[in-house]
Every structure is written in C-alpha cells, then in structure tokens.
C-alpha cells in the first residue's frame, strides 16, 4: 500500500553544509563523493544519528562521473548510519536537492518512512573529461573483436583528433546557448537594467557578509578541507566596483561575473522526519516542509525565458496552499543571476503577463524586498548546482525558527532545461 491512513507533517530537523568554494581553488582535488559524505557526516554527528537506520536518503549531482552511479548510497555507507539505510540518486539540474527534499518529504507524509536525509553536491573542479565519440566507438569496435586482427585493426584509424578532450559545457542542447546567454535574452525582454542587477548583487554580498559576522551560519556550515567560510563572499564590494566589470555573455550585455553566480564546489544536506520521530530522539523541529511544486516552460521556441519556470510554479503552489504572494515572512529566490531574480519579480508585478501567461485574473503582486534572501543569496554564497536547494531549505527553516512572529517562507530554484522547483516552509 503506497499511502497511509492520513498525510503526516514533514518536520525539518536541521541542515548542515560544507563551505562553498570557488571552483578550481580549495576543493580542486576533492570529489563529489568526498563533499557529499562530509555533508552527510556533519548531519549524523550534529543530530547523533550514529547507528540509526533512516528510511531513505536522496541526493544527487548535476556534473557526475560515471563511476558515481551510486553516489548517494556510497556516501551513506561512510558516515556512521546503519548500513541498511538506502540511498537514491536523482537529478533535476539546479533543483536537485530541493527535489530530493520533496521526494523524502512525500515518503514521510505518506507513511512510507519516518525519517530521511536529502542533499546534493557538485564539483566543477572534478568534472569528468571525456574523449570524442569517434574514439569511444573505435575502442568499442576493438573490444567487440573476436580475433586478434579484429581487435587490432580499429586502431589503424587512430588520429590526433581522437585525443583532444571534450570538456563539459553548461549549454542547453536544444538552443546551443549557455545559461548566461539565455538570461541575457530574458534581461532584454524584461528591460532589466545593469544598475538594478548590480544593486541586487551588492545587496547579496552585504547580507551574506553580515550573516557570517553575526554568526548566523556558524551552526549551518562545518569546516572542510581547511575552509571555514564561503570563499566567494565579498564584504568589501560596492556598486561602483561591480559597475566596472565587463559583460560576460554578450558584448552589449548586462550580465557580468559580479552579478552572476560563480562556478562553485560544495555540498549540503537536510534531515527530515515526522515530529514524533524527532521528539523520541530529543531533536528539534525548526519548521515544516508543507508544499512543493515543479514546473517547466517552453523556452526552445523562444516563447518563454529559460529561467522563468518559477514564475509559473509559485502561483500554482499558492493556489494549492490557498495563499497570496504577500503571505510570507521570508522569500528565498535562488540567484542564478541577479537578472533572473528581477525578471521573475517583474513578471509577478505585470498584470498582462499574469493574465496571459499565468492565467491569473491580475498581477500576483510585489515581494517585500526587505524579506528577500535576507542572509545573502547565491550570487554571494556561491552555487554548487545540486547543493543549492538544501542550502536554502536549511537557511529558511532556521530563519523561521529564530523569529517567533514569523509563520512561513517561500523558496524557489530555477534550473536548466527550463524548469523550476518551489516549496513552502511553515512554522
């Protein structure tokens, strides 16, 4: 039977991550498994889960070696949990770990399990490097050979070009555009200025630096590989400094290295459970994961921008929850690019778009910018693709737990492939 007698509440016990590092720096020789294992181990140690059998663990990576086909299970086996704890690999681009949290949450709500871990990891520094398909086919032809001649003859076709490595590229296969190039098109369509992008990026760094100074991240981040804090946060940046940077994706563009997320390595994890499971172990309940929604848009035809799916997912989720956009104390919108956040906010404020694209009677409305990414966002903290969702989820749960007057928070993550994952977290 897939479903229990009634849906159960999904408690967020807490989350831990390792510091996020600019790629090719501190974690240059560290693997996805190393980082995910470190994040899982930190959760196990923080909540004294040694020897516990969890119902399931779900996590993933966007850029992954073929040897890591069982990445999550292998990481689970190294962190002190009961070896009978299962592990599931999944991937929904930058929404991977939030999708993992929703998957674990659904199992808890349905009564299939009582507790589970969700997480994600990504390493640009340890990206798989492959060789041309023609070289692969040559090797396979040799492998299939039944005679000595059949095994040797394919190698007479070897050419120098076969040894030219094919580096991974974050391009959309159906458009050939990078995410930055795609977001440039969105910024032009929505008339998002360079100044507005730089201002949001500046605020992201200021908020992140302040959060680190005040100790907000002290119990959310554990040292790893000699790094104690996120390496991308720039406490000394300014709008003037950001304005001097050259465009990164188009000569006449507005997206720069300063108002876009940097390539980042890192991992994060969150422990979810029933309230009863947590209480039995004297563990806290920071908040509850109550709603989730995933959406996709038609970006291939140019009808919609690549990173606009959260603009659709959020109002659909609000209908499920019978809430308005303004009914939240905190908003955590993943900053893939400052422009992408501003496009989404402007879309919700535009009556024609909300009516014609989202099917709403009028504008969804504005978000109180003072409640947006209050402890910094991905532009400042960094963005290891699959790790961002549970990084945000842990942050949002802690924010709600620390504010007696707060009731709920909204989070959204845009992803490659024109998709978006959103969630609501409540006290």
Order of alpha helices (4+ residues) and beta strands (2+ residues): beta-beta-alpha-beta-alpha-beta-alpha-beta-beta-alpha-alpha-beta-alpha-alpha-beta-alpha-beta-alpha-beta-alpha-beta-alpha-alpha-alpha-alpha-beta-beta
